[in-house]
Amino acid sequence: MDSPANPVSDVETLKALSHPTRLAILRVLTPGAGDEMPVRTVKELSAELGQPVTKLYRHINMLESRGLIEVAASRLVSGIAERSYRACQVLLYLDASLLSPQGRQQSRALDAASFDRARDSYLAAAADSTDTEPLLASIEVRLTPERYVEFQQALRAMITEFSDADDPAGRPVGLFCALHESK
């Protein structure tokens, strides 16, 4: 498995990530912190995602060709090779080199899919809120470039810390974080 902070640095990989179905596949194949890398066949992914198997093969091939997932195992089932897949890394970061015009266009599609999923997840949690209230925060502060980098590093460290503290007996908790320079 690659480093958990191996950045995505090419437009083609970014393009592969910008489709909601491929993002959903990666979510299923990404472990909770401390867990083993999940391994799923296309048939198992189909059941979890509610998508037809035939529709998923194109997305699986795209993710595999970009090195985002890999074949974890293969076996013969009724004379047909059945492959199981796993994610190649736990966290994905976008490299600053993707700020070219072409990279920005593709990253907007990924951003939109990520924001849509985060919004839907948050609204569902807010509607089902029982003993804990979901937290929604939006702040704008002025930071020097050095403090911005410090803030970014602190957020990454906190995300890593809590990802590593995953408790199988705990409840699933979602976090969507977008740190950017405001215009």
C-alpha positions as CSV (number, residue, x, y, z in Angstrom):
1,M,0.0,0.0,0.0
2,D,1.2,3.5,-0.8
3,S,1.9,6.2,1.8
4,P,-1.4,7.5,3.3
5,A,-0.4,11.0,2.1
6,N,0.7,10.2,-1.4
7,P,-0.7,13.1,-3.4
8,V,-2.7,12.9,-6.6
9,S,-0.5,14.8,-9.1
10,D,-1.9,14.1,-12.6
11,V,-5.0,15.2,-14.4
12,E,-5.9,11.7,-15.6
13,T,-6.0,10.4,-12.0
14,L,-8.0,13.4,-10.9
15,K,-10.4,12.7,-13.8
16,A,-10.8,9.1,-12.6
17,L,-11.7,10.4,-9.1
18,S,-14.2,12.9,-10.4
19,H,-17.0,10.4,-10.9
20,P,-19.4,9.7,-8.0
21,T,-19.5,6.0,-8.7
22,R,-15.7,5.7,-8.6
23,L,-15.6,7.8,-5.4
24,A,-18.2,5.4,-3.9
25,I,-16.1,2.4,-4.8
26,L,-13.1,4.0,-3.1
27,R,-15.2,4.7,0.0
28,V,-16.1,1.0,0.3
29,L,-12.5,-0.1,-0.3
30,T,-11.0,2.4,2.2
31,P,-10.7,1.2,5.7
32,G,-11.7,2.8,8.9
33,A,-8.5,3.8,10.7
34,G,-6.7,0.8,12.2
35,D,-8.7,-1.6,10.1
36,E,-7.3,-3.9,7.5
37,M,-7.8,-2.7,3.9
38,P,-11.2,-4.0,2.8
39,V,-11.2,-6.4,-0.1
40,R,-14.3,-6.8,-2.3
41,T,-15.2,-8.5,-5.5
42,V,-17.2,-6.6,-8.1
43,K,-20.3,-8.6,-7.1
44,E,-19.9,-7.5,-3.5
45,L,-19.3,-3.9,-4.5
46,S,-22.4,-4.1,-6.7
47,A,-24.5,-5.3,-3.7
48,E,-23.1,-2.6,-1.4
49,L,-23.5,0.3,-3.9
50,G,-26.8,-0.8,-5.4
51,Q,-25.3,-0.7,-8.9
52,P,-25.4,-3.3,-11.6
53,V,-22.2,-5.4,-11.9
54,T,-21.9,-4.6,-15.6
55,K,-21.8,-0.9,-14.8
56,L,-19.1,-1.2,-12.2
57,Y,-16.5,-3.0,-14.4
58,R,-15.7,0.2,-16.4
59,H,-15.2,2.1,-13.2
60,I,-13.1,-0.6,-11.6
61,N,-10.9,-0.7,-14.7
62,M,-10.4,3.1,-14.6
63,L,-9.5,3.0,-10.9
64,E,-7.1,0.1,-11.4
65,S,-5.4,1.7,-14.4
66,R,-4.7,4.9,-12.4
67,G,-3.2,2.9,-9.5
68,L,-6.0,3.8,-7.1
69,I,-7.1,0.2,-6.5
70,E,-5.4,-3.1,-7.1
71,V,-6.2,-6.8,-7.4
72,A,-5.9,-8.3,-3.9
73,A,-6.8,-11.9,-4.9
74,S,-8.1,-13.9,-7.7
75,R,-9.9,-17.3,-7.8
76,L,-11.8,-19.4,-10.2
77,V,-15.6,-19.6,-9.7
78,S,-17.4,-21.9,-12.1
79,G,-14.4,-21.6,-14.5
80,I,-14.5,-17.8,-14.5
81,A,-11.7,-15.7,-12.8
82,E,-13.2,-13.7,-9.9
83,R,-11.0,-10.8,-8.7
84,S,-11.1,-9.1,-5.4
85,Y,-9.9,-5.5,-5.1
86,R,-8.5,-3.2,-2.5
87,A,-7.6,0.5,-2.3
88,C,-3.9,1.4,-2.8
89,Q,-3.9,4.1,-0.2
90,V,-6.0,5.3,2.7
91,L,-6.0,9.1,2.2
92,L,-5.9,11.1,-1.0
93,Y,-4.5,14.6,-1.3
94,L,-4.4,16.7,-4.4
95,D,-1.0,18.0,-5.4
96,A,-0.6,21.8,-6.0
97,S,0.5,21.1,-9.6
98,L,-3.2,20.4,-10.3
99,L,-3.9,24.1,-10.3
100,S,-3.4,24.4,-14.0
101,P,-6.5,25.3,-16.0
102,Q,-7.1,21.7,-17.0
103,G,-6.4,20.5,-13.5
104,R,-8.8,23.0,-12.0
105,Q,-11.6,21.9,-14.3
106,Q,-11.2,18.3,-13.3
107,S,-10.8,19.1,-9.6
108,R,-14.1,21.0,-9.7
109,A,-15.9,17.8,-10.7
110,L,-14.2,16.0,-7.8
111,D,-15.0,18.9,-5.4
112,A,-18.7,18.9,-6.5
113,A,-19.0,15.1,-6.0
114,S,-17.3,15.4,-2.6
115,F,-19.4,18.3,-1.5
116,D,-22.6,16.6,-2.6
117,R,-21.8,13.5,-0.6
118,A,-20.8,15.5,2.5
119,R,-23.9,17.6,2.3
120,D,-26.2,14.6,1.9
121,S,-24.4,12.8,4.8
122,Y,-24.6,15.8,7.0
123,L,-28.3,16.5,6.3
124,A,-29.1,12.8,7.0
125,A,-27.2,12.9,10.3
126,A,-28.9,16.2,11.3
127,A,-32.3,14.7,10.6
128,D,-31.5,11.5,12.6
129,S,-29.7,13.3,15.4
130,T,-30.4,11.6,18.7
131,D,-27.9,12.0,21.5
132,T,-25.2,13.9,19.7
133,E,-25.6,17.0,17.5
134,P,-23.8,17.2,14.3
135,L,-21.3,20.0,14.1
136,L,-21.3,22.4,11.1
137,A,-18.7,25.2,11.2
138,S,-17.7,27.7,8.6
139,I,-15.0,30.3,9.5
140,E,-12.9,32.9,7.8
141,V,-9.8,34.2,9.5
142,R,-6.7,36.0,8.2
143,L,-3.5,34.0,8.4
144,T,0.0,34.7,7.4
145,P,1.3,32.2,4.8
146,E,3.3,30.5,7.6
147,R,0.3,30.2,9.9
148,Y,-1.8,28.9,6.9
149,V,0.8,26.1,6.5
150,E,0.8,25.5,10.3
151,F,-3.0,25.3,10.3
152,Q,-3.0,22.9,7.3
153,Q,-0.4,20.6,9.0
154,A,-2.4,20.7,12.3
155,L,-5.6,19.6,10.4
156,R,-3.8,16.8,8.7
157,A,-2.2,15.6,11.9
158,M,-5.6,15.7,13.7
159,I,-7.3,13.8,10.8
160,T,-4.5,11.2,11.0
161,E,-4.7,11.0,14.8
162,F,-8.4,10.4,14.8
163,S,-8.3,8.0,11.8
164,D,-5.7,5.9,13.7
165,A,-8.0,6.0,16.8
166,D,-10.9,4.1,15.1
167,D,-12.8,2.1,17.6
168,P,-14.8,-0.9,16.1
169,A,-17.3,-0.6,19.0
170,G,-17.8,3.1,18.3
171,R,-20.2,4.9,16.0
172,P,-19.3,5.9,12.4
173,V,-18.4,9.6,12.3
174,G,-18.0,11.6,9.1
175,L,-15.7,14.6,8.5
176,F,-15.5,16.8,5.5
177,C,-12.8,19.4,5.6
178,A,-12.1,22.1,3.0
179,L,-9.2,24.5,3.8
180,H,-8.7,27.2,1.2
181,E,-7.7,30.8,0.7
182,S,-10.8,32.9,0.6
183,K,-11.3,35.3,-2.2
